[in-house]
Structures are given as C-alpha cells and as structure tokens.
C-alpha cells in the first residue's frame, strides 16, 4: 500500500454504494516510515489529490482544511525529506523490513 483513501465522514467506501455516496471530504494518507521511495509516493499522492479535487469540484486542503498551494506542498515535502534523512542516518530505510517492524 502506497497511500490510502479515507472518508472524512467515517463511513468506509463500499464499491456498490459509491454512486449514491455523499461526503464532506476524503483524506489521502501515507504511512511515512513504512513506504519505500516516500518522496515519489508523496508526489504521486499529491497528483491523485489534485485530480480528485478537480474531478469532484473540490479543493485540496490540509488536515486543518486550509487550502494547499504549491508553497505549502513544497514545505510538507521538505519535512518528509528531513524525516527520511533522519531515518537513514540511523540505518532505517523507509519501507524496509526493519522499518515495517519498528513502525507496526
């Protein structure tokens, strides 16, 4: 799993109920230490979020519902880069068996 899609309203997404679903928002989540190539996955997740927002007439926002522009996304990406660098400096490669065991 690279990232997951969750319903902010708490109900799980069920395929045969999607046509009639109404939700106040969806959340894309990445399990930072357990995903290999995390920065690439983050970029892919952002692209997915933008595509969903565009297709659904929504807005890409953070966890406080503030709009996410390019500068905000770059800042988040920078934070992730620092987390991955800190993990690697300690010999923990994101997505490795060791990382999955440590962060399970």
N, C-alpha and C positions, 0 to 999 in steps of 0.2 A: 504494500500500500504506500503510495507516494504522498497522497493527501486525501482527506475525507470531506464529504459534503454533509452538513447537518442542517436540520430545520430549526430556526430560532424559536419556533413556537412549540418545540418539544415533541411533536409527533414525528415518528420516523417516516421517511419517504418510502411509500409502497408503490411498486410499479403500476398495479392495476387501479390505483386511486389517484394517480398523478393528473389526469385530465380535469378532475374536479377540485384539485387542491388549491387552497388559498393560504398564503403565508406572509408574515410581515418581513421575512428575510431569510437568507440562507448564509451559512458560515462555511468557509473553507479552512481546514485545519491541517497543519503539517506537524508531525512528531519529530521535532528538530534533531535530537540525538540519534534517532533510530532510522533516519533516511539518508542513504548514500547520495552523494552529489547534491547536497541540500540547496546550494545556491541555484543550480539549474532547475531543481524541482520547484523552488520558490518562484523563479521566473515563469515557469510553466503554470503554476497555480495562479499567479497574477494575471497571466493571459487568459486563463479559464474564467477567472472572476470578472475581468473586463468583458469577455464575450457574453457571459451570463447577464451581467448588468445591462449590456447593450440590447441583448435579445429580449429581456424581460422588462425593459424600460425602468431599470433601477439605477442605483448609484453604488459604486464601490466605496465602502466605508471601513473604518477600523472597529475595534471592539467597543469603542465608546460612541459609535455611529458618526464619527467625524469623517467627512469625505477624504479619500486617499488620492492625492495627486502624485505626480512624478517625484517631487522632493520628499514626500513622506515615505513613499515606497523605497526610494534610494536609502533613506535613513534606516528603515527596517532591514533592508538587505545588508547594510553596513554592520548592524547589530548582529545579524546572523553570521556574517563573515568573522566577526570577533569571537563569537561562541565556538564556531568550528575551529578556529585557530587555537583557542584555549584548550579545546578537547584534544586536538592533535598534539599540542605541546606536552600533554600528559599521556600521550601514547594511546589515545582513544580515538579511533577512526569512526566517524558517524556512519551508521548503517552496518557496522561490523558485528560479528557475534558478540564481542566484548561489550559494545555499546548497547546492543539489544538486551543483554543480560543485566547490565548496570541500570538501565533505564526502563525496566519492565514493570 
